[in-house]
Structure formats: structure tokens, C-alpha cells
Amino acid sequence: MTANQPLQLPWRLLLLDLIGTLLIALGLYESLTPDTRLFAKDYYAWALILAGLAIMLPAVKGLLAFLAQARRR
């Protein structure tokens, strides 16, 4: 990649990262505000946090691999 070419980010990985971030934020909101429940069960907050992490980890790994590959060019 030359210095004049802009970096083309993989948008699907960025979208996965955004979805994971939103799930983690919802889970944290659910667990930290007990008087305003979004869901009926208590374990839903932890399920949202774990699902968000499960989505974000491969996305972050893919983004880091993409950036490392782009840096080598």
C-alpha cells in the first residue's frame, strides 16, 4: 500500500464491533441500574455482556490482523 492510498477498513468487522459494544453497554446498563429493568430476568444482563464479548473478540482480532497486514505493505 502506498502512502497516497487511503486505508480501506473492513466495514463488516467494524459493524460487528459496534454491535458487540452495544450489547455490552445494554448489559452493563441492565446490571448497574436495578430500578429500571429492561428485561425480566437478572441473568439477561450477563448474557448480553457475554454475547457482546463473543462478538467483539473476533472482530477486534480481525481488525488488528488487517491493520498489521496493511502496515507491512
Backbone bond lengths (Angstrom), bond angles and torsions (degrees), N, CA, C in turn:
res aa  C-N    CA-C-N  psi(-1)  N-CA   C-N-CA  omega(-1)  CA-C   N-CA-C  phi
1 M - - - 1.444 - - 1.524 108.05 -
2 T 1.303 116.16 128.23 1.453 119.65 179.99 1.525 110.34 -83.20
3 A 1.296 115.34 168.27 1.463 120.32 -177.61 1.524 111.83 -69.36
4 N 1.329 117.46 -22.65 1.465 120.63 -177.47 1.521 113.20 -84.12
5 Q 1.320 117.65 -19.24 1.460 120.37 -178.80 1.525 110.30 -81.24
6 P 1.333 117.18 134.35 1.463 118.97 176.00 1.535 110.43 -75.05
7 L 1.294 115.88 153.65 1.450 122.09 -179.90 1.531 109.24 -77.34
8 Q 1.320 117.35 122.84 1.466 122.24 179.18 1.528 108.95 -95.16
9 L 1.328 116.69 102.23 1.458 121.09 -178.04 1.531 110.70 -76.47
10 P 1.320 117.29 145.63 1.470 119.93 175.74 1.536 110.23 -75.04
11 W 1.308 115.83 107.05 1.463 120.92 -173.27 1.514 113.15 -65.92
12 R 1.316 118.34 -29.64 1.472 119.00 179.69 1.519 111.22 -67.81
13 L 1.325 117.95 -33.09 1.462 120.42 176.16 1.522 111.25 -71.65
14 L 1.325 116.06 -37.25 1.464 119.14 175.79 1.529 111.16 -65.91
15 L 1.322 116.85 -37.25 1.457 120.80 177.50 1.525 111.07 -65.91
16 L 1.337 117.52 -42.01 1.461 120.40 176.24 1.526 111.15 -62.10
17 D 1.314 116.53 -39.81 1.458 120.40 178.42 1.526 110.41 -64.29
18 L 1.308 117.49 -40.79 1.462 121.46 178.27 1.532 111.35 -64.29
19 I 1.313 117.13 -44.22 1.471 120.88 179.20 1.526 110.30 -62.98
20 G 1.329 116.58 -43.34 1.459 120.16 178.20 1.519 112.00 -62.43
21 T 1.325 116.52 -40.49 1.462 120.79 178.09 1.518 111.10 -63.53
22 L 1.321 116.73 -41.22 1.468 120.01 178.75 1.527 111.71 -65.55
23 L 1.333 117.12 -39.94 1.463 119.80 177.85 1.523 111.56 -64.58
24 I 1.323 116.84 -41.38 1.467 119.97 177.64 1.528 110.43 -65.08
25 A 1.315 116.92 -41.89 1.468 120.14 178.94 1.523 111.21 -62.62
26 L 1.331 117.49 -42.23 1.471 120.19 176.99 1.521 111.72 -63.54
27 G 1.326 116.37 -41.50 1.459 120.07 178.57 1.510 112.17 -64.70
28 L 1.325 117.49 -42.32 1.467 120.60 177.85 1.522 111.20 -66.44
29 Y 1.317 116.88 -40.44 1.464 119.94 177.04 1.523 110.68 -61.55
30 E 1.314 115.63 -42.41 1.459 120.97 -179.54 1.532 111.10 -64.66
31 S 1.317 117.48 -39.73 1.460 119.54 -176.68 1.530 113.24 -81.75
32 L 1.333 117.82 -25.86 1.462 120.19 -176.75 1.525 114.46 -94.36
33 T 1.318 118.04 -12.00 1.467 120.94 177.42 1.520 108.93 -120.31
34 P 1.327 117.49 87.56 1.470 119.78 -174.61 1.532 114.15 -70.20
35 D 1.334 118.45 -25.44 1.464 118.66 -177.53 1.521 113.62 -82.40
36 T 1.306 118.96 -14.60 1.472 121.79 176.90 1.524 108.87 -118.21
37 R 1.285 116.89 85.78 1.465 122.61 -177.98 1.521 110.68 -84.49
38 L 1.327 115.67 131.91 1.454 121.24 173.52 1.521 111.08 -88.42
39 F 1.339 115.68 -32.21 1.455 121.75 -176.64 1.518 109.35 -125.19
40 A 1.315 116.38 159.26 1.462 120.83 -174.44 1.529 112.67 -76.87
41 K 1.289 118.54 -37.02 1.467 121.63 -174.52 1.524 111.22 -93.33
42 D 1.334 115.92 148.49 1.467 120.71 -179.63 1.518 112.55 -73.51
43 Y 1.309 117.72 -32.35 1.463 120.02 -176.01 1.532 112.66 -77.15
44 Y 1.311 118.90 -6.83 1.461 120.83 177.69 1.526 111.80 -63.73
45 A 1.325 116.44 -33.89 1.462 119.46 179.49 1.524 110.20 -62.67
46 W 1.330 117.13 -45.59 1.468 120.38 179.37 1.520 111.22 -68.26
47 A 1.317 116.45 -34.29 1.468 119.22 177.10 1.531 110.85 -65.18
48 L 1.333 116.92 -39.21 1.466 120.45 177.49 1.524 111.28 -65.18
49 I 1.329 116.38 -42.33 1.465 120.08 179.78 1.524 110.27 -64.20
50 L 1.322 117.53 -45.36 1.465 120.59 179.94 1.531 111.86 -66.09
51 A 1.323 117.08 -39.03 1.468 120.09 177.52 1.529 110.44 -65.41
52 G 1.318 116.87 -39.90 1.464 120.00 177.27 1.519 112.27 -63.20
53 L 1.334 116.36 -41.94 1.462 119.75 176.97 1.522 111.64 -65.78
54 A 1.321 116.13 -39.75 1.469 119.75 179.64 1.526 111.55 -64.34
55 I 1.316 117.08 -32.13 1.462 120.68 177.74 1.531 111.05 -79.16
56 M 1.327 116.62 -38.63 1.464 120.16 -174.89 1.524 113.91 -73.97
57 L 1.318 118.44 -36.42 1.458 119.77 -174.85 1.527 113.56 -59.98
58 P 1.335 119.87 -49.36 1.471 118.30 176.62 1.531 112.46 -65.25
59 A 1.332 117.24 -33.43 1.463 119.79 179.33 1.525 110.68 -66.81
60 V 1.312 117.46 -43.69 1.466 120.38 179.02 1.523 110.18 -66.61
61 K 1.318 116.80 -40.57 1.468 120.38 177.73 1.531 110.27 -61.39
62 G 1.314 117.24 -43.64 1.463 121.15 178.62 1.512 112.45 -65.14
63 L 1.338 116.99 -40.52 1.462 120.04 178.32 1.527 111.38 -65.64
64 L 1.321 117.08 -41.49 1.458 119.77 178.28 1.526 111.77 -65.37
65 A 1.332 116.74 -39.00 1.465 120.15 177.29 1.525 110.42 -65.40
66 F 1.323 117.16 -40.30 1.463 120.92 178.26 1.523 110.89 -63.13
67 L 1.325 117.09 -44.40 1.459 120.55 -179.39 1.527 111.09 -67.37
68 A 1.314 117.41 -36.80 1.470 120.22 177.80 1.519 110.07 -66.31
69 Q 1.324 117.50 -40.16 1.455 121.74 178.61 1.538 110.51 -66.90
70 A 1.316 116.70 -40.57 1.460 119.96 179.40 1.531 111.31 -67.88
71 R 1.305 116.01 -31.11 1.465 119.99 179.69 1.519 111.45 -71.10
72 R 1.334 116.81 -33.65 1.465 121.57 -179.88 1.525 112.52 -69.98
73 R 1.302 117.54 -25.50 1.477 120.97 -177.49 1.495 111.31 -74.54
